[in-house]
Every structure is written in structure tokens, then in C-alpha cells.
Amino acid sequence: MGDTGSLALGGLLAGLSVTTKTELLAVGLGALFVAEAASVLIQVAVFRASRRRVFRMAPMHHHFELRRWPETVVIIRFWLVARPTLAPDHEHAPDPDDASTVLQG
């Protein structure tokens, strides 16, 4: 996927999270993408400075694949890492007993 497709998807996800008031959820999910990008930056910076590699291959998910982890295992483990950010936010959930939150038809 090129820049156009990824920017469109990112804009769609950002707009959807603002519309549904789940911005913190989007930040948590975006942390995985930031970690993937950061692994490339770390790999390049360390390699230029010391001629040694931090990962066998960057981005990070390729490193795990080269360690002979099946792709499904890598995906499931990334899901497990992201799972704590997906916990529902009970503090800001509407109170079903509060009459002001009920839509007046």
C-alpha cells in the first residue's frame, strides 16, 4: 500500500475515533504501528553508528518471522500486546439509569 492508501486509511480511522469519542483507543492501537516504524529507525541508526544490527530484519515483524515464528503467531502476539488498550472505558460509559442519556423519541 502506498502513501495515498495509508494516509486515507489513517484519516478514516482518526475521523472514526473522533466521531465515536474513542481517541484513547486509537492512540493505544496506533502504538503498535509506531513501534513498527520505530524498529526501522532504531535499526538504521544503530547500524550506521556501529555496523551492528538490533533486529535480524526491520520492521520488527520480519525479525520474528526470521526467528521462524509463523506469521499467524506474530499476528496473534501483536494482538495480545495491543489487548490492554482495547479494554472498555467504564469511567466514561453512559449510565443506563440516567434519564438525560436516553434519547427522546
N, C-alpha and C positions, 0 to 999 in steps of 0.2 A: 504494500500500500504506500502510495506516495504522500507527499506533504498535503496535497489537496484533500485526499480522503481522510487522512488522520486529523487534519485540522477541522474538517467538517464533523467527524465523529466526536472530537473533543468539545467542539462548540455545542453539539447536540446534547452531550452528557452534562455539560456545565449548565446549559439552559434548563434541562430537565431537573437537575438538582436544585436550582434556584426556584423553579416553579413549584416543586414539591417540598421545598424547605428542608432538604436533606444535604445541605452543603458539607457538613462534617463527615457524612458518609462518603461523599465524593472525595474529600481530602484523604480519608483512610484508604479508599480503593486506589486513588492516584499514587499513594506511597509505593505501591509495587512497581508502577511504571517509572517513578523517579528512581527507585533502586536499580532497575534495569539500565536506565540511562546513566546513572552514577557509576555502575560497574564498568561501562565503557570508558568514562572519563578517568576513573581510577587506573584502569589497565593502561591507557595511553600515557598518563602522567608518570606512573611508576616505571613503565618500560623506557620512556625517554630519559628518565633520570638515572636508572640503574641497569638497564638492559635485562631486567628480570621481569617475569610475568606474575601477577597476582592470581589470575584465573587462567585455566588452560585455553579458554577462548572467551571472548566477550561478544555479546552481552551474557549476563550471568546464567541464563537458562541453557545456553550452549555448553557452558562449563560443566553443568550437571549431566547433560547428555553425553559429553565426552568421558564422564566418570561411569558410563554405562547404566545410567538411570533411564528407564523407558520414559518416553515423552509424557505418558499418562501419569506416571509417578511425579514428575516435575510439576505438572499442572495441578495435581491434587495437593501437593505440598505447598504450592503457592497459594491455593485456595485456603489451606489451613492457616497459613501465615496471615492472610487477609481477613480471616473469620472474626477475630475480635473487633474489627471495625464495623462489622455487619450487625452487631448486637442492637436490638431495638432501643431507641432512646425513650425510656419510660418517663423521664422527667418532663418532656415536652409533649407527651401524648395527650390528646384531648380527653377530658373527663366525661364519660358517658352519662353521668348523673347531672352534669351542669347544663341547665336549660339554654344558656347562651351559645353553646356549641351545637345545638340541634338546629338543623335547617328548618326554617319556617316555610311551609309549602303553600 
